[in-house]
């Protein structure tokens, strides 16, 4: 395995062997002879770094339960802030992280983003070693784990350029699933690590893995010349105002916002509804189920269209949340766990299908603006859509991650004001119903499909 296949064009003078100038993934001959191998290699090492990013991002959400044992005593409100701030920071960082690969090169920024994970890990070790550390410093240290949340956006924006528009669902789903699995790995691995070696070990264990990931990315990944030009403030603002961006942001709040929000709060919900159950033994199951389902959602979107799959997942999510509410009221732990795992699976499927919709929707709109009967016009339209789609990905992923905070706060308010989670579940079910209607109205309504024929086989 080499950093650059011999069948790709030579890099530009002075750029080095890791740069690829000739990249035509939508050309079937090029894809079969060269593109697939290079794309898969970059996808594999992108997944490794993104996985570690999610692992570090969730670090404090688990560690906060063991802080008293390390001599750090916090109020309930302070503990909640330590789990909320990383989510907020990760959401905000997803916007600049999306544009960084275009500015510095996908391989280059993957190496940098991996090495940056050493900062929250090192600061975590410092904080645990100083039990008298003030809360404001602890909060700042927890905020740095948001660097791991930003990794998702840069990884997804980069990998988008490596694959044909018609085949992006599965690889984007695999890329995201590999990252999302970091959530369940953290929830599963940290409790026994803490018992065996103490809380400080949680910071040390990730650092050598981060260094290995950075070296692998440096050696085996590539930069694409066609994907490297800085986004202007005007382009970023235009992406934020774009109707497609707005609609897909709402849908991604419903899918990924739910996934990350439930991942952060699942343990708290179990403890509040079924205090006799040892939640630490099962909380990882939700994130695991949602992560594994994500590539399947992308594959189904490639096969049946992202909008159709997304519509179905919102229907399942609404039904699943209704079942969770019934189980909580009836005091049935098996039904509660089963229904919640169904919801997690649906969020994973929806994450994959919604992300597939982003490049497909922009490509379909671009194709509607050209004469596709002209030779090469369709390929040109798809190529032209990649840049605005990549800009939109950063905004959509940031809004989706911020949606996780809304889920967390919905349960907090419900517990504080009503003593239960029923009000939050009712609001979430209503929101999923709204997302279902929005998906149908914007992408599946017959009048829309007739006006935009390109939507039918892609979005």
N, C-alpha and C positions, 0 to 999 in steps of 0.2 A: 504493500500500500504506500503510495507517495502522496505528497501534498498537492500535486497537480498532475492530472492524467496527461500522458503524452499526446493524446488526441485533441486536446484543447489548444486554442491559439496561443502564441507566445505572449507573455505579459509585456506591457508598455515599458520602454526603457526607463531604468531607475526605479521601477516599482517593485521588482522582485518576483520570485517564482510563485508566490502565493496569490498573485493577482490573476484574474481571468478576464480577458477582453472580449473574446468571442463566446457569447452565451445566448443560445436561442432555444429555450426549453419548449416553446410551442411548435418548433420544427420537429416533426416526427422522426425524421432520419437522424438529426442531431441528437435528439433525446435517446433514441435507441442505441446509438453508437458511443455516445460520450456522456450526455447529460445525466442519465439515471444514476450512473456510478458515482459521479461527483456529488450529486444532490443527496444521495443516501449517506455518503460519508459525512458531509457537513451536517446532515440531520442528526446523525448518531451523536456527534460530539457536542452539538448544540443542546441535545436532550440532557446530557450529563451535567452541563453547567446550569441549565435551568432547574434541574432536579435539586441541585444543591442550593440554588437560590430560594426555592420554596421551603426547603428544610430549615434554612437560617431564618427566613421570614417568620415562621411559626414558632421559633425558639422560645420566646417569652410567654406565649400562650400556654405552654406546658410548664415552663420553669416557675411561673408565678405561684403554682400550687405547692412548690417545695421551698419557697423562700424562707418561711419560718425556721426550717431546719438548718438554714445557712446563717441564721441570726438576723435576717432582714424581715421586720414586721411591718405590714402595711394594713391600712383600712380596706374595706371591700371596694370603696370608690377608687382608691389609688391602684388597687390590683386590676380593676377594670380598665383604667387608663393605660396601664402597661400592655394590655392586649389590644386596645383600640388604636393607639398612636402608630404602631408599626403598620397596621392596615391602611391608615390614612396616608402615611408617608409613602408606602408602596404604591398606592393609587396615584399620587401626585407625580412620582418619579417615572411612571409609565409613559408620560408624554415626552419628556426629553430622551428617555431611553429608546423610544421608537425611532427618533430622528438620528440618534448617535451612529447606528450602522451606516446610514447614508452619508454621514459626515466623515467617519473614520475608517469605514470598511467593516463588514460583518465579522470576519475573523479577528481583526484587531480589537474591536470593541468587546467581543466575547471573552478574549483574554483579560481585558481590563475589568470587565464586569465581574469576572470570576475572582480576580485578585482583590477587588473591593470588598468581597465577602469576608476577608480576613479582619476587616475593621470591626464589624459587630461581634465577631467571635472573640477577638482579643479584648474588646471592651467588656464583654460579658464575663470573661475570666477575671478581669480587674474588679468588676463590681462585686462579684461573689466573694472575692478575697478581701473586700473592705466592707464589712457589715454596717459600719456607721455612715456609709455614703448617703448624702442627702437625696431626698426624693426627686428633686428637679434634675439632678445629675443622672439618677437612675432612669428617669423618663427620657432624657436625651440619648442615653445609651440604648434603650429599647427602640427609640426612633430609628437608629442606624440599621436595624434589621430590615427596615423598609427597602434597603438596597436590594435585598433578595426578591422583593415583590416587583421591582422594576425590571429584573432580568427577563421576565416573561415577555414584555412588550418588545424588547430589542431582539430577542430570539425569534419571536413570531414574525416580526417585520422583515428580518433577514431571510428566514427560510422561505417566506412567500416568493421571493425573487428566484429561488432555485427550481421551482416546480411549474409545470404547465398549468394554465388557469383551470383546465378541465380535470386536473388530478390533484388539486390542493387539499381537498377535504381530508383524506386519510393521513398524509404527512403532517399537516397542521394539527390534526387530532392526536397523532402519536407524539408530536413535539410538546403539545400542551399537556397530554396525559403524563408524559415522563416528568414534567415539572410538577403537576398536581400531585403525583405520587409522593413527592417530597413531604407533603402535608401529612399523609398517613404514616410515612416512614418515621417522621419526627414523633408523632403521637405514639407509635408502637415502640420505637427504640429508646426514647428518653427515659421512661419510668424505670426499666431495669438498669440502665446506665447510672441513673441517680442512686439507686439502691446499692449498686456494686461499688461505685467509685466516688460518689458524692456529686453534688450539683455542678461543681466547677468542671467536671469531666465533659459536660455537655458542650462547653465552649471549645475545649481542646480537641474533641473528636472530629470536628468538621474541618479543622485547619489543614491537616495533611491532604485530605480529600480535595479541598479547594485548590491546593497547589498542583496536585496531579491533574485536575480538570483543566487548569490554566495551561499546563504544559501540553496536554493532548490537543487543546484548541489551537495552540501556537503551531504545532507540528502538522496537524492534519486538516485544518479548515482553510477556506479560501475567501478572498474578497472578490466581489463582482464589480468590474468597472462600471457597468451599465446601471448599477444600483447606488453609486456613490456620487451624490451631489447634494449640497446642503439645501434643506427646506427653508424657504423664506418665511418671515412672519406673516406675510400676506397669504401664502399657501396654507399655513397652519390655521389662520383665521377662517379662510375659505372652507377648509375641511370641517371646522367646528360648526359653521353655519349650514353646511350641506344637509339637505333633508334626509339623505340616506344615512349620514352619520347619526343624526338625531334619532331616527327610528331604530337603527340597529343598536344604538347605545341603550335605549330602553329595553330592548329584547335581551341584551347582554347583562343588564342589571338583573333581569329575571332568571337568567341561567347561571352565569358565573358569580354574580352577586349573591345568589342563593347558595351556591356551592361553598364559597369562601366564608360567608356569614354563618351557615350551618356548621362548617368545620370548626370555626372559632367557638361556637356556643353549644355544640352538641353535648359536651360533658356537663355544662352548667344546667342544661335542660333535663338531662337524665337525673342529675342530683336533686333538682327541684321537684320533679314529678315522681321519681322512684328512688328515694334516698337509701333504700335497702340494697340497691344494685351498685356494684363496684364499676362505676363508669369508665375508669382508666383501662379496664380490660376490653372494652368494646368501642370506645370513641373512634379508634382508628378505622373501624369498618366502614363508616360513612364516607370519609375522604377516599378510602381505597376503592369503594364501589363506584363513586363518581369519576375517579381518575381512570379506571379501567374502561368505563363506558364511553369516555370521550372520543377515542379513535373510532369506535363503532359508530358514533354519531356522525363523524366526518365521512366515514365510508358510506353510510346510508344516505348522506347528503349528496355524495358523488353519484349515487345510483338513482335516487328518487327526487333529488332537489332539496336544497337546504330549507326552503320555506315550508314544505310539506312535513319534513321531519321535525322542524321547530314547532309547528302547529301541534303536532301530536304530543310532543314532550310537554308543552304547557298544559294540555288536557290531562296528562298523567300526573303532572305536578299538582294541579288543583285537586284532583281526586285523592292523591296521596296525602296532601296536607289535611284534607277533610277526614281521612282515615286516622291520621295522627291525632287530630282533635278528639275524635270519638274514643280512641284508645286511652288518651289522657283522662278523659272524663270517666271512662269505665274502669280505669286503674289496671289495664291489661298491658303488662310489660312486653310479652311476645308480639302483640299486635303493634304496639308503639314502635318497637325496634324494627319490625318488618316493614311497616308503613314508611318510617323515616329512611330506611335503606332504599326503598322504592323511589322516594323523592330524590335521594342522592344520585341514584342511577339515572333518573330523568334529567337532573341538572347536568350530568356528564354528557348524555346524549345531546342535550340542547346546546351545551358549550361547543361541541364539535360541529353541529349543524349551523349554528349562528355564525361561527367564525368562518365557515365555508361560504356563507352568504355575503360576507364583506367584499372580497375580490370579485365574486360572481356578479353582485349587484352593480358594482362600478363598471365592470366589463360589459354587462348587458346594456347599460345606459350609453356607454361609449359606442357600442355597435349600432345602437339606434340612431346615432348621429352621423353615420357614414353610409355610403352605398356599398353594402356587403356583396353586391354582385361583381364589383370591381376586383380584379385579381389582387390578392394581398391585403385588401381593405380590412377584412376581419382580424387578421393577425396584427395589423397596425393599430386597430382600435383597442385590442386587448393589451398590447404593449403600452399604449398611451394611458390606459386606465390604472396601470400598476402604481404609478406615483401617487395619485390622489387616494387610492385604496390604502397604500402603506401609511399615508398621513392620517387617514381616518382610523386605522387600526390602533394607533397610539391613543387617540381620544376615546375610542370605544372601550378599549381595555382598561383605561384609567377610570372611566365612569362605571364600568362593570365592577371593578375592585372596590370603588367607593360605595357601590350598592351593598357590599357586604357589611359595611358599617351601619347602613340603614337597617339591615336585618338584625344585627346585634342590638341596636337601639330599640327596635320594635319589641323584642323580647324583654329588654330591660324595663321599658316603660310598662309593658303589660304586667310583668311580675310585681313591679312597685305599686301600680295603681289598682290592680285587680286581684293580686295574689296568685294568678295563674297565667298560663300562656294562651288561653283560648282566644283572647282579643287579637293577639299578634297573628295567630294562625288564621283567623277569619280575614284579617286585612291582607295577609299574603295570598290566600286563596283568591280573593277578589282581584289582586294585582295580576295573578297568573291568568285569570279570565280576561282581563284587559289586554294583556300581552297576546293572548290567543286571537282576540278580535283584531288587534293591530297588525299581526302577521297576515291574517286573511285579507284585511282591507288594503294593505300596501303591496302585497306580493301574489296573492292567490285569487283575488276577486276576478271573475271572468272579464270584466271591462278592462282591468289593468293588464291582464295577460294578452287580451286582444290588441290593446294599444301598444304593447311592448312585446312582440313575439320572441325576442331574445331571452326574455325571462324564463320561458317555459322549460328549455333543456338545462338551464344552469342554476338559477336562483331557487 
